[in-house]
């Protein structure tokens, strides 16, 4: 069930690349892979459901790695969070991907939309105060190991089920549950989501869900813009970045809820 290059019209080819540009910029700005945004947009331009769901996923790995390099240079990455997220998230993602052929995505998309919407409103109306420490005021949260384990399992399973890299949930969870500074939350989310995209890609490739032509078009648009988005985020004041992030999450969450 693969979609070959000739199956796309000239207009769809251009639109798919433009979608890559959009998700690359947003991914670098807000620490997310972008496949969750790409899927509904690809459906709107007429791509089949299984192609729209799984094909953007492989493109998120290179684009998020490129964006994370910008945060790495500035010292925003907490490697302990990354190690936990990868070690627990990979097996959880594989489980979720294998379950995807048995479960419907509708209820999960609704729940995810509500979570993202809630986080968006929290960032808009309950912003955190910027701190010079790695964690927000109060230091490392209690039960850190339990919190990061819970986040990694939940996001990994959801990522596998929905064929995305999980960045749209990782970044807000890192910020609100782990109490990371917003830019550190974005940086860690980018690296973890890039790694989580790999096992999900392999499983969905095995299941025959991926059109590599669509993946290539999305990657051509997203990879260069992801680094630009990350540089813009790094240069932006944290308080303004949180407000913009809250607005994006609110819009994304609302889209999931009303168009799942």
N, C-alpha and C positions, 0 to 999 in steps of 0.2 A: 504493500500500500504506500509506496513512495511517490512523492511528487517531484517529477523531473523538471529541468529548467524550462522546457517548452510548454509546460502546463500553466505557467504564469504569463499573463498579458504584460505588455510593456508598461502599462499604467501600474499594475500590481507590483512589478519589479521595482519601479521607482518608489511606490508607497511603502514597500517593505523596507527598503533602504532608509527612507525617511523615518520610519518607526524606529529603526536601529539608532539613528542620530538622536532621536528624542530620549530613548531609554538609556543611551550611553551618557548623555548630559545629566539626566536625572539620577542615574546610578552613581556617577562620580560626586554629584552634589550631596546626595543623601544616603550614601552607603548601602545601596541595594543593587542587585543584579539586573533587574528590569524585566525579567520574563513574565512576572505577574502583570505588568502593565502591557507588555507586548501581546499577550494572548488575546485579550478582548479587542485590541486594535487590529490584529491580524484577522480576527473573525469578521470585523466590520468591513474590511476590504475584500472579503469573500473567500478566504482560505478555509479549507476543510477543518473541522474541529480538532482532529487528532494532530494535524500539522501545526495549527495555531498554538496548541497546548505544549507540545514537546519540542518543536524545532527551535524556539528561541533559547532553550536551556543551554545547549553547548556553547552558544555565543557569549553567555554570561561569564564563563570562566576567564577567557582572555581579557575581556573588557574590565572585569572587576580586579584582576591582577594588575592591570595597567593603572587603574585608579588608585589602588592600594599603595603603589610605589610612591605616589605623591605624598600620602600620609606617612609612609615609612620614613621618608627623608626628614620629615618634621618631628619625628619621635612620638607620634600619636598612638602607636600600636601597643596594646597590652598583650604580650605573648602568652601569658598564662591563660587569659580568656580564649585566645586563639587555639591553644593546645587542647583545652577542655572542649571547646566547640567542635573541633575536628574529630577528636577521639570518640566522642559520644555521638556526634551528629552523623558521621558516615554510616555506621550500622543502622541508625534510625532512618536515614534517608533511603537506604536499600530496602528496608522493611516497608516503608511507605510506598516506594515505587512498585514493589511486587504486589502490594495490596490494591494498587490503582486499577488493575483490570477486574477487580472483584467488587469495588465500591463505587458509588456515585459521588461526584464532586459537588453537587448542588448544596447540600446542607453544610459541608465543610467550607465552601466559599462564603456562605452566609455568615457562619461563625467567624471566619477569618475577617470578613468585612466589618463585622461589629467590633472585633478587637482592634483593627487598624483605625476605625472611626473613633473609638474610645481613646486610643493613644493620641490621635491627632488633636482631639479636643483638649486632652491633658496638656499637650505641649503649647497649645494656644492660650489656655486660660490658667495653667499652673506651671509656668516656666521655672526651670531650676536656676539658681544663682551660679554664675561662673566662678570657678575655683582654680587656683594654680596647682592644686594637687591632682594626682591621677584620678582619685575618686572625688565625688562631690563632698561638700562639708559634712563631717561626721565620719569620714574615713571609709574603709572597706565595710560593706554591710555584713550584718550577722548572717550565719549560715551561708556563706559565700558558695561553698562547694555544692550545697543542696540547690541553691538558686541556679547556678550555671548548669548543673546536671539537668534540672527540670527544663530550662530554656532549650538546651541542646536536644533533648529527646522530643519535645513537642514540636519545635521548628523542623527538626530532621524528618519526622513522620509527615508533617504537613507538606514539606518541600517535596518529598517523594510522591505523595498522593497527587499533588497539583502540578508536578513537573516544573517547579521553579527552584531557585537557589536559596530562598528563605530570607533574603535581605530585607524585605518589606516588614518582616516581623523581628528579625534579629536586632536591628539597630534600635528600635524603640524599647525592646525588652532589655537590651544592654544598658540603655540610658535610664529607664525607669525602675527596673528590677535590680540590676547590678549597681546602679548609681554611678555609672561612668560618665565622664564629661561627654558632651554631645559629639565632639570631633573624634574622640577616642572610640566612642560607640560606632560611629561611621567607619572608622579605620578597621576595627576588629570585624565588623559585619562584612566588609568587603572581602577580606581574606577568607573568613570562614565560609561565606556564601560561594566564593570561587571554588573552594575545595569541595563543598557539598554538591556543586553542579556536576562534578565528574562521575560519582557513582550513579546519580540519577540519570545522567546522559547514557551511561553504559546499559542500564536496565531498559530505558525507553528505546534505545537503539535495538536491543535484543528483541523487544516486543514489536518492533517495526513502526514506531510512532514518529520517527524523525525524517524530515526532508532536509538533506544536507545543503541543497541549493538555497532554501529559505534561511537556514542557519548562516550560510556564507553572506547573504545579503544583509542580514541583521548585524553580523559581526563587522562588515565593512563600514556600516554607519556608526556602530556603538563604540568600537575600540578607540578611535581617535578622540571622540567627544568625551569619553569617560575620564580621561586624564585632565582635560580642560575643566570638566565639572568639579573634579577633586581640587584643583588649584583654586577655583573660585571659592569653594567652601572653606578652604584653609585660610584664605585672605579675608573672609567675612567674619564680622564680630559674632561671637557665639549666641548672644541674645537674639540678634536678627536671624541667624541661621535656624534657631529653634522655632521662631515664629513662622518662617517660611516652611520649615519641615512640618510643623503642625498643620498648616494649611494644605500642603500636599497630601499628608496622611488622611486628613478629613475628606478631601475630594476623592482620594483613592478608596477609602473605606465606604463612602457613600455609593461610589460606582459599583463596588462588589455587592453591596446589599441590594441595590435596586436593579442590577443587571446580571445577577448570578444565574 
